[in-house]
Structures are given as structure tokens and as C-alpha cells.
């Protein structure tokens, strides 16, 4: 939040917040978060936090007041939005010189385990569109509403035991949850774990976090 002011005075709009995983991380930093999520089931499944207010809304129609937000965040969501009305809406609700952060966690494709995990997920999901990495930031780069677009990349490893690996996969909404397809999927993840686990019983998923940060024009 550097350069935006005292954390306790800041308002962050987390757009497409889901169950609030990223919203809680922001709130733990002491900022006030308005979590915008159109799916009622996701909002209801969110864990409460005193600095988070969940609201029904979309990226194109947040229902937030003009010039009311210091920072907008989009975690793993921007590619689902209609870019032109979304960026216009973001411009409307942000304060002057406020910021927009568009973030994706991309699975690293040069790591053997992570590459094989991605292949299993693509095949099990019948090449779901979310697995095609359609994370176009082109609308953000060419919009007249935001300036000084900067990209930052960070690599990190996620340590997982067998339960964690399967749980990570099952957090993906477009994978089978029952039947033969589910059983085969679990078998494949168990085989993957046995191939790559270290002597401590862990495997490591490798990610590259991409952050595009821009300022309101």
C-alpha cells in the first residue's frame, strides 16, 4: 500500500472476491476491504473478518460510490470481466491517482511436477477455458482510463502433502466431484505424488505470480 496513505484509512475493493481468500490477506494488513462478489453461495461461504464487507455486485456494476476507493484488486478474475465497461467502472469508483492491481497465479511450466499436474487438470476438465491461460491484459494496456502500467513477477513454491495436493486440485471448480472420472483423477494425483514426493513426504508446486499495477488517469 506504499504511497497510498495509512493502511487503516484505506479502502480496497476486491473485485470477484469469491470466498474472500485474497480479501482476508488484504484485511490482515490493516486495510478496509469491500469484497464484491456476484455469487451468493460464495459470499455466504466466506469466513467473516471485521475489516471485510461483502457486497453483491459485478466488475461492470460494483454499486460503489464515485471516487470512493483507494485501490482495486482483481485476483484470478480479470479475464472473466467484460473489459471496456469494467475499466470504465473502475475509473469511476477510484479516487484521483488511486491504483488498480490485476493479479494472476500462473503455474510454472518448466517444473516437472507442476507441468504434469497441469496436464492432468486440463485432461480431466476437457480443456476448460480457464486452463487455456486466457489472461489477456491487453485491454488494461491500451485503455485511456489508466496510466503507468507496470508488471511485476514473483516465483514461489507451495509445499503440499498428499492431502494438500488433492485438496488443491479439488478447489478447482471445473473438475469432477464424483463418479468414475473423480476416482480416476484421484488415482492420477496419488501416482503423481508418489513420483515426486521427497523424503519428508512433500511435493512442491511452482507458481509465477504476475501483477499488473496501474494508476487512474
C-alpha positions as CSV (number, residue, x, y, z in Angstrom):
1,X,0.0,0.0,0.0
2,X,3.1,2.2,-0.2
3,X,2.2,5.7,-1.4
4,X,-1.5,5.4,-0.8
5,X,-1.6,6.5,2.9
6,X,-2.1,5.0,6.3
7,X,-3.5,1.4,5.9
8,X,-6.3,1.9,8.5
9,X,-7.6,4.8,6.4
10,X,-7.6,3.0,3.0
11,X,-10.5,1.3,1.3
12,X,-9.7,-1.6,-1.1
13,X,-12.3,-3.0,-3.5
14,X,-11.5,-6.7,-4.2
15,X,-13.5,-7.4,-7.3
16,X,-14.6,-11.0,-8.0
17,X,-13.6,-11.8,-4.4
18,X,-15.1,-15.4,-4.3
19,X,-15.0,-16.7,-0.8
20,X,-12.6,-13.9,0.2
21,X,-9.2,-15.6,0.4
22,X,-7.4,-12.6,-1.0
23,X,-9.7,-10.2,0.8
24,X,-8.6,-11.7,4.1
25,X,-4.9,-11.3,3.3
26,X,-5.5,-7.6,2.5
27,X,-7.5,-7.1,5.7
28,X,-4.8,-8.7,7.7
29,X,-2.6,-5.8,6.5
30,X,-5.0,-3.5,8.3
31,X,-6.9,-2.0,5.3
32,X,-10.7,-1.9,5.0
33,X,-11.9,-4.2,2.2
34,X,-15.1,-4.2,0.3
35,X,-15.4,-7.6,-1.3
36,X,-17.5,-7.5,-4.5
37,X,-18.8,-11.0,-5.5
38,X,-22.0,-11.7,-7.5
39,X,-22.3,-15.4,-6.4
40,X,-24.4,-15.5,-3.2
41,X,-23.1,-19.0,-2.3
42,X,-19.5,-17.8,-2.4
43,X,-20.4,-14.8,-0.2
44,X,-22.2,-17.0,2.3
45,X,-19.2,-19.4,2.4
46,X,-16.7,-16.6,3.3
47,X,-15.2,-16.5,6.7
48,X,-16.1,-13.2,8.5
49,X,-13.5,-10.6,9.2
50,X,-14.1,-7.3,11.0
51,X,-12.4,-5.3,8.2
52,X,-14.2,-7.0,5.3
53,X,-17.7,-6.1,4.0
54,X,-19.1,-8.5,1.4
55,X,-21.4,-7.0,-1.2
56,X,-23.3,-8.2,-4.2
57,X,-22.0,-6.7,-7.4
58,X,-20.1,-7.3,-10.6
59,X,-17.0,-5.8,-12.1
60,X,-19.1,-3.9,-14.6
61,X,-21.6,-2.7,-11.9
62,X,-20.0,-2.6,-8.5
63,X,-22.7,-0.4,-6.9
64,X,-19.9,1.6,-5.1
65,X,-20.0,5.4,-4.9
66,X,-17.9,7.6,-7.2
67,X,-14.3,8.3,-6.1
68,X,-14.6,6.1,-3.0
69,X,-11.8,3.5,-3.4
70,X,-8.0,3.8,-2.9
71,X,-7.1,0.5,-4.6
72,X,-8.9,-2.1,-6.7
73,X,-7.6,-5.6,-6.8
74,X,-8.6,-8.5,-9.1
75,X,-7.1,-11.8,-8.2
76,X,-7.5,-14.6,-10.8
77,X,-10.6,-12.8,-12.1
78,X,-9.9,-10.1,-14.6
79,X,-10.1,-12.4,-17.7
80,X,-13.8,-13.1,-16.8
81,X,-14.8,-9.5,-16.9
82,X,-16.1,-7.5,-19.9
83,X,-13.1,-5.2,-20.2
84,X,-14.5,-2.0,-21.6
85,X,-17.3,-1.4,-19.1
86,X,-15.2,-2.9,-16.3
87,X,-12.4,-0.4,-16.7
88,X,-14.8,2.5,-17.0
89,X,-16.5,1.4,-13.8
90,X,-13.1,1.0,-12.1
91,X,-12.2,4.5,-13.2
92,X,-15.5,5.8,-11.7
93,X,-15.1,4.3,-8.3
94,X,-11.4,5.0,-7.8
95,X,-10.2,8.2,-6.1
96,X,-7.9,10.5,-8.1
97,X,-4.5,8.9,-8.6
98,X,-5.7,5.7,-7.0
99,X,-4.5,2.3,-8.3
100,X,-5.6,-0.9,-9.9
101,X,-3.8,-4.2,-9.3
102,X,-4.6,-7.2,-11.6
103,X,-3.0,-10.4,-10.3
104,X,-2.7,-13.9,-11.6
105,X,-1.0,-17.0,-10.2
106,X,0.3,-18.9,-13.2
107,X,1.5,-22.5,-12.8
108,X,5.2,-22.7,-13.8
109,X,5.5,-24.8,-17.0
110,X,9.3,-25.6,-16.7
111,X,8.9,-27.5,-13.4
112,X,8.2,-31.3,-14.0
113,X,5.7,-31.9,-11.2
114,X,3.8,-28.6,-12.0
115,X,3.7,-29.4,-15.7
116,X,2.3,-32.9,-15.1
117,X,-0.2,-31.5,-12.6
118,X,-1.4,-29.0,-15.3
119,X,-1.7,-31.7,-17.9
120,X,-3.9,-33.9,-15.5
121,X,-6.2,-30.9,-14.8
122,X,-6.5,-30.0,-18.5
123,X,-7.4,-33.5,-19.5
124,X,-9.8,-34.0,-16.6
125,X,-11.6,-30.8,-17.3
126,X,-11.8,-31.4,-21.1
127,X,-9.5,-28.3,-21.7
128,X,-11.7,-25.9,-19.7
129,X,-11.2,-22.3,-20.9
130,X,-9.7,-21.3,-17.5
131,X,-6.8,-23.7,-18.3
132,X,-6.0,-22.0,-21.6
133,X,-4.4,-19.1,-19.7
134,X,-6.6,-16.6,-21.4
135,X,-5.3,-13.9,-19.1
136,X,-5.2,-11.1,-21.5
137,X,-4.1,-7.8,-20.1
138,X,-4.3,-6.1,-23.5
139,X,-7.4,-4.0,-22.5
140,X,-5.6,-2.7,-19.5
141,X,-2.5,-1.8,-21.5
142,X,-4.5,0.3,-24.1
143,X,-7.3,1.8,-22.0
144,X,-7.3,5.6,-21.7
145,X,-8.5,5.3,-18.1
146,X,-5.3,4.1,-16.6
147,X,-1.6,5.1,-16.9
148,X,1.8,4.0,-15.8
149,X,1.0,0.3,-16.2
150,X,3.8,-1.7,-14.6
151,X,4.3,-5.5,-14.5
152,X,5.9,-7.4,-11.6
153,X,6.6,-11.1,-11.4
154,X,7.3,-13.3,-8.4
155,X,8.1,-17.0,-8.2
156,X,7.2,-19.2,-5.3
157,X,6.8,-22.8,-4.3
158,X,3.8,-24.3,-2.5
159,X,4.6,-27.3,-0.2
160,X,2.0,-30.0,-0.2
161,X,1.5,-33.4,1.3
162,X,-0.9,-35.9,-0.5
163,X,-4.0,-34.5,1.2
164,X,-2.9,-31.0,0.3
165,X,-2.2,-31.9,-3.3
166,X,-5.6,-33.5,-3.8
167,X,-7.3,-30.6,-1.8
168,X,-5.5,-28.1,-4.1
169,X,-6.9,-29.8,-7.1
170,X,-10.4,-30.2,-5.7
171,X,-10.5,-26.4,-5.1
172,X,-10.8,-26.1,-8.9
173,X,-14.5,-25.7,-9.7
174,X,-14.5,-27.4,-13.1
175,X,-13.0,-30.8,-12.1
176,X,-15.3,-33.9,-11.5
177,X,-16.5,-34.4,-7.9
178,X,-18.0,-37.9,-8.2
179,X,-18.2,-41.0,-10.3
180,X,-15.6,-42.8,-12.4
181,X,-14.0,-39.5,-13.6
182,X,-13.4,-38.4,-10.0
183,X,-11.9,-41.8,-9.0
184,X,-9.5,-41.8,-11.9
185,X,-8.5,-38.3,-11.2
186,X,-7.6,-39.1,-7.5
187,X,-5.7,-42.2,-8.7
188,X,-3.6,-39.9,-11.1
189,X,-2.8,-37.4,-8.3
190,X,-1.8,-40.3,-6.0
191,X,0.6,-41.5,-8.7
192,X,1.9,-38.0,-9.2
193,X,2.5,-37.6,-5.5
194,X,4.4,-41.0,-5.3
195,X,6.6,-40.0,-8.2
196,X,7.7,-36.6,-6.9
197,X,7.4,-36.7,-3.1
198,X,10.6,-36.1,-1.1
199,X,11.8,-38.0,1.9
200,X,9.8,-35.7,4.1
201,X,6.6,-36.6,2.3
202,X,6.1,-33.3,0.4
203,X,5.8,-32.3,-3.2
204,X,6.2,-28.7,-4.4
205,X,4.0,-26.8,-6.9
206,X,5.8,-23.9,-8.5
207,X,4.0,-20.7,-9.4
208,X,4.8,-17.4,-11.0
209,X,2.6,-14.5,-9.7
210,X,2.1,-11.8,-12.2
211,X,1.0,-8.3,-11.0
212,X,-0.1,-5.5,-13.3
213,X,-0.3,-2.2,-11.5
214,X,-1.8,0.9,-12.9
215,X,-2.9,4.4,-11.8
216,X,-6.1,6.2,-12.5
217,X,-5.8,8.7,-15.3
